[in-house]
Amino acid sequence: MNLAHLAPLAVLLPILGAALAFTLIRHPRAQRAVSVTVLSLTLTLESLLLASSWDGGTTAVRLGAWFPPFGIVMVVDAFSSLMLVVSSAVSLCVLIYASAQGASESGYDGPVSIFHPSYLILIAGVSNAFLSGDLFNLYVGFEILLTASYVLMTLGGTEQRIRAGVTYVVVSVVSSLLFLIAIAMIYASTGTVNMADLAGKLAQLDPGIQTLLHVMLLVAFGIKAAVFPLSFWLPDSYPTAPAPVTAVFAGLLTKVGVYAMVRTETLLFPGDTLNQPLMIVALLTMVVGILGAVAQNDIKRLLSFTLVSHIGYMVFGLALGSAAGLGAAVFYVAHHITIQTSLFLVAGLIELRAGSSSLDRLGGLGKLSPLLAVLFFVPAMNLAGIPPFSGFLGKLGLLQAGVAQGTGLAMVLVVGGVLASLLTLLAIARVWNRAFWRTTDDAEDPAPELLATGAAARRLMPRGMVAPTAALVVFGVALTVFAGPLFGVADRSAAQMLNRDAYIHAVLGQQAVVPAVPGAPAAEGGAR
Amino acid sequence: MSAETGLSANMTLLLIMGVLYACGIYLLLERSLTRVTLGLMLLANATNLLILVTGGYAGLAPLFTKGTDPKDYNDPLPQALILTSIVISFAVTAFMLGIIYRTWILGRQDVIADDTEDRKVANTPSFDAEDDAPIPDETTEFPLGSGADGRGDAHDGGMADDGAAAAAVVPSSDAVPSKGAGGVVAPPEGGSRGVDGGRA
């Protein structure tokens, strides 16, 4: 229990590390050591947090000992600590990968010295968003991670990245403004921004106002999570960034949006209010996203579209509103963070080895680099949901929950989910056929790197980059092996989120009746 | 309880907010980066005004003095929120200005360019030369029967011939007469006829 009170360190450590890395900007080696150490420490700490909340314990940490409706709280429960651990493990692998890339090629394309501080701040923002028990603090978390991501997105300042960066920045700022407007509206109508407090107070509002606030929050988070009609920015901006940056964005940033959607749906606006529209949106996200992927000719763009499509699965589980659906969605988020990141890292390796990620320029990689082929094949099959991988288990859980729901719309979603899964397999098989299986001679326009042999070819695959990728692939397989306990904790966290008691009691004290509010000093709560 | 206090918003502030939002959205839809940045700034300020309005009625600064009625104080929280949001929009504006400067350095313009890869995908015909080509009757690479070896050789030989011809072009273009292609006795005039002979 006491251990969870260290939660603020998950935000503080990366920020301090970023400051230290920033002062060491002229010493790349020391900088690398600092950021890897800090992130390892954070990961260790977060593992302890997860251990403390594994059985469903929920702890609220009052920052500065201010009492909850007024002060900021951080809430450690099973869902938030699971997200923290998975995201930190993934980002540590990406950091090592990026360090090796920076070490091997100090060229135009590699991460520059500003990479490490920005990266650590990004992690701090992600941790803050996951831990936040306060709507405005959630907004601040989003802004921290977004501002760091602007820098990472335009690293190097090439023409392509600036173009993509502008789209990304403008879309992100607009979504943040929408979120801020929603916060202002919520504060105007309830007089609080504490999420546990809101859980009680929002329920007392007029249903029309409730729907308005609910939709505004969902739209703001939907842009960040890249849910279908709001997803067009993602495939446009992600592929141009450096490979490790794309990988960590694909793994973490959209999932933070999904996390916020889950909290909105379970804590702030529980019950079956907007579940039907969400289901339709989930269906469209799954199908439209994957249709985009099938049309692509570049691995990174293709993977970006599969990312959009698979966000649909998470929204699907969330929209079902049942404990089974939500549990499967939580499991799917953890699985997808790992798998999507490892695929993007492999795409980066392919780009290094073959000089391009365009399918027209690839061929024969299966023979040229069997290791690369294995590293691609395992997460790719996992993404497509081939048994026995975790992708299969997650999808199975979602489909079962959908069938258990039994309504017509849920059945349509089940069919859509299967279809999207098959189309993912098609898209992935296309990459496999063209990049790995066909001979090098068949490549339309092979880059000189593809034809390199011997020592020159080995130099194209630095061990420092292959090792973290392999570690992440193994981590993905471990999610499959330990799927039982993982599904257990996902189900527990889902039941906990739907129940809300633990969360509200942890934040507002045991005497708080859900959804009633403890006696607040009159100056604040009562007046408005 | 809030008929005269809580819900009475300042109409002037609301009007200014509306105008800022309208202008901000208009500018945001432009293609010029400078205008987009200005639009973002206007939108951020409009939102700040909105938060200010949510604070309710005006009142005393929230510094505690004994004996003051709590309702006389202003609500400090929205102001703290505005302060945070000002800092954030400051960072975003600074970053956008950096981007504008960079686009100016790179291209002497500040408009948003199209995504070329996107255009390429959009212009791809629905017919894919590799995926949609008619499948030949004989799909196996190891056909059964007597013709197997011959067929395989013919295929490989064809490739080899191309290679040889291509290789032959290179030395012959150096116009060294004695290196005429193939076994053909090359006339001393030059390589070009020798290559022809080699192909024939």
Contacts between the chains, C-beta under 8 A, distances in Angstrom:
chain1	res1	chain2	res2	distance
A	136	B	81	6.0
A	136	B	84	7.5
A	140	B	84	6.4
A	140	B	88	8.0
A	143	B	88	4.8
A	147	B	88	7.4
A	147	B	91	5.4
A	147	B	92	7.3
A	147	B	95	7.3
A	150	B	92	7.8
A	150	B	95	5.4
A	151	B	95	7.6
A	154	B	99	6.8
A	154	B	102	7.8
A	157	B	102	5.0
A	157	B	106	7.8
A	159	B	106	5.0
A	159	B	107	6.8
A	159	B	113	7.8
A	162	B	99	6.0
A	162	B	102	5.5
A	162	B	103	5.6
A	162	B	106	6.7
A	163	B	112	6.7
A	163	B	113	5.0
A	163	B	115	7.0
A	164	B	115	7.5
A	165	B	99	6.4
A	166	B	33	6.4
A	166	B	36	7.6
A	166	B	99	6.1
A	166	B	103	7.9
A	166	B	112	5.5
A	167	B	112	7.3
A	169	B	92	7.2
A	169	B	95	6.9
A	169	B	96	6.6
A	169	B	99	7.2
A	170	B	28	7.1
A	170	B	36	6.0
A	170	B	40	7.0
A	173	B	40	5.4
A	173	B	43	8.0
A	173	B	44	7.9
A	173	B	92	5.6
A	174	B	28	7.4
A	174	B	43	7.6
A	176	B	88	7.7
A	177	B	43	5.5
A	177	B	44	6.6
A	177	B	47	5.5
A	180	B	47	5.2
A	180	B	51	7.4
A	180	B	85	6.0
A	181	B	47	5.7
A	181	B	50	6.3
A	183	B	51	7.9
A	183	B	81	7.4
A	184	B	47	7.0
A	184	B	50	4.9
A	184	B	51	4.5
A	184	B	54	4.9
A	184	B	78	7.7
A	184	B	81	7.7
A	185	B	54	7.4
A	187	B	51	7.6
A	187	B	54	5.1
A	187	B	77	7.3
A	187	B	78	6.8
A	187	B	81	7.7
A	188	B	53	7.6
A	188	B	54	3.7
A	193	B	77	7.8
A	236	B	115	5.6
A	236	B	118	6.6
A	239	B	117	7.7
A	295	B	121	5.8
A	295	B	124	7.2
A	296	B	121	6.3
A	297	B	120	7.5
A	297	B	121	6.6
A	297	B	124	7.4
A	298	B	117	6.3
A	301	B	117	6.5
A	301	B	121	7.8
A	521	B	70	7.8
A	522	B	70	6.2
A	523	B	70	3.9
A	523	B	71	7.4
A	523	B	73	6.6
A	524	B	75	7.6
A	524	B	77	7.8
A	526	B	1	7.7
A	527	B	1	7.4
A	527	B	2	7.1
A	527	B	5	7.2
A	527	B	6	6.5
A	527	B	56	7.3
A	527	B	71	6.6
A	527	B	75	8.0
A	528	B	2	6.2
A	528	B	6	4.7
A	528	B	56	5.9
A	528	B	75	7.9
